[in-house]
Amino acid sequence: MDSKKTGMRCSAQFCKNKASTRNISFFQYPKDDRLALWIQNCGTENLTEELYKKNSYKVCGDHFVDSMFLNSTTKNRLVFNAIPSIFNDEIMFERTKLAKVQSKTDVDPKYFDNSSRDQSSCSNSIPSTEGLGSHSSGSMNTSDASNESCSSITTTNSSNQTPGYLSANTPKKQKLAMEIKSGKQEIKNLKKTIGHKCTKSSRSVKTGHVFPSNIKVHIDSKQINVQYYSTHLWHTKDIGKLRLFNEDRSKIPGKLSLNVPVNRILQDVRSSNVEMDSIKRIHLLEKKDIYNIKRDFNISYSTKKHQNDEISVDLWVKEMMKKGDESPILYYKQQGVNDNCAPYFTINDFCLVIMTQFQSELLLKFGKDKVCLDGMHGLNGYNFRLYTVVVVDEYGNGYPVSFCFSNRSDTTIYSHFFRCIKNITGNINANIFMSDDEPAFYNAWNCVMGPASKQLLCTWHVLRNWAKNVRKIHSNEKQNIVFKTLKALLYETDENNFVIELQKVLDDLLNDEDTADFGKYFKTTYSQRVEKWAYLNRKHVCINTNMYLEALHKSIKYCYLEGENCKRLDLLINALMSLVRDKSFERIIKIPKQKMSYKLTQIIAAHNKSTKITPDMIVEVNGNWFVNSETDIHTQYRVEKTTVSCDCLLRCNVCKICVHTYKCTCMNNVIYFNICKHIHACAKRQTVTDSETVQNENQSLPLLYDIAVDNGLLQKQGKLKQNENIMKNNDEIKNKLEMILGMHSRANMNEEDQMYIIKQCDNILTMLGRKKDFKKTSNLKLTRKRKIEPQARFISKKKVPNQHLSTLSSIEGTQIRESSKNSIEFLTISTTPAFDHSYL
């Protein structure tokens, strides 16, 4: 019976066939009389006892002739009298070699032990006395034999040769062994003399020989003698073994010192026109060559002080500490050293806190508004996490104000991090503290800095946790509906409606068997702390997710580390210091040049969109404005004017308002705190009204002649000026026409040119006949819709994965919230094709 298990291998001696490497059949040892022949042929005498007990050893089909198989094609069935008889030359060679070794060392190893060479051991070496029964009267017993010498006993062997254990240490053989050993040493020395060396690797420039070519210099007090031997042997002029020429080698360090990437240097070298007959050593340049040049010329980043990363970081930190008050190092504890000032750190803990003077100033200026905190892993090869504190400036941009490296992630390390910051900046009373769903962050901040006015969780992290745990629901359809319902609950900004909807969602989740497990998770984890994740608690706070930190981490990984897997800590520190430097210059450039930030571009875009809101879509009621939605006629947004007056930079210069002047109930203003298009439309309307009122109030009654001049003379002068321009243009047209007639009589044109002129004259005549104003042909071409051929694109064969949890539209969210408030038992939404489910 054959076996094709992946772990099966042939038990025949020196056979290397395995089921995992070859598609071959394996056969068990028989239990009949053939077992002895199988054992003998396969050389498995050492497995005889095991083969009689169990049947786990097998022989592969390579050891049987074709006549031994019942089926010659698949060869997985043997005849009843099959015997293995085929063994290749390699197996037979190994067996012969083993037999020779065994024939030389067939003496029991215990005979080489002098303490065991006693008479009892000699008596045990007597050949078997079976078959000597006819001479039993003349044979000696064991006790008599023990009194005889060993030499008389050995005479019973068939061979008269002296055993190896007696002649192994004779003086003659010992002397011969010493001579052989000394001869081998002389041969080794002779090989060194004639130029033989150890074989080198293929990348080495060494050929394995000693060349006779050399230069010897003898310096005396009076002169210098040079002996030059130019003979070269044992090698040819191989371009791969040559070193880079000094001229080519000196160009590369200049580029490296200018921070030219290694790949760009290789690209410049390889982009030159190279033919096979003109290949030079510079064309064989590799990354390893450039790294060697970096090492030889000591070209590296500023924080690399040593090849050893731990020593390099330690040297850089000590160098920074020497700067005194300008040092960016707030705390440093290296591994292998105890800190008596921080007994909560173990000897294997690592901690490094960095904050520059510029960062401390930003924290003092903007830390009272918003503070964001998050950790990032995978930036070094030691599993040290990077914790970053970020604040938001007046332009709505995030700036990192402190960094912390540590192998720990608990409240202890966070508290120590914040205490180091507090020692420099003092207590920071933040209005908003945002982090991911990890309580240790806020607990440490609350313990060191005090409680924040609002603790918010990142919406992205909350939705990710919901999407991960919603899989506890076994029905895919209900997973989708529950997730959309929770998102609609998340977006609810009315407190009364939120309480009703939350209770309805909890009841529906807990009363359904499919959603009961998820309902318990949601009730215990999120229903008791709605103020941290619901939108009703983050109205007009201008922060919703930790995108400031996510964008920062992306910039570190892909811009400053160039997307490569960073293993060294000093390289990461260099990237962070470069980031802080660039951020400081960005701020310096932005203020005098008035560079547009993302928030300002959003304000301008909303202002442009407000032109689509017509005056009939705005209704003013008691000092407030109600603006109809452009997409849903049943939705209105309420805009109200606040009493806040400030000079913030997030403003619209056309409407002359800032983000604090108006409030709107749309998500763009409530959550993202942008000046939405509804506010722009109401502000423009209010600006027109205010300007008319101010003009009427400030305008005094004009005199009679003033009215006359204003109503008559100026208008008449305008008309006269306009008539003069028209007359001039008419004269110009006449002159052009006369020139055309004159040039036409002298020009020699072909038929194609004539047809083109006729076509243009027809167009002019058509325009004159319709009494329409002329327009530039360039503008006509720009506004004219033409059929443009679509651009050729590659077609992707990659299958788009099905979105397990689809997005929530505004109509779906409205319907879900209405059903929750009205306590409808069944909610059927089928108004849009993207949402055709029934909830519970």
Helices and strands as residue ranges (DSSP letters): E 26-28, H 35-42, G 45-47, H 48-53, E 58-60, G 61-63, G 66-68, H 89-104, G 109-112, G 114-116, H 119-124, G 133-135, H 142-145, H 150-154, H 164-167, H 171-194, E 214-219, E 224-229, G 239-241, H 246-257, H 262-270, G 276-278, G 281-284, H 287-296, H 309-321, G 324-326, E 329-333, E 351-354, H 357-366, E 370-376, E 385-392, E 398-406, H 411-425, E 432-435, H 439-448, E 454-457, H 459-469, G 470-472, H 476-491, H 495-511, H 516-525, G 530-532, G 535-537, H 547-555, I 556-560, H 569-593, H 598-609, G 610-612, G 615-617, E 618-621, E 624-628, E 636-641, E 651-652, E 657-658, E 662-664, H 667-670, H 677-698, H 704-708, I 709-713, H 714-746, H 751-770, H 777-783, H 810-821, E 827-828, E 838-839
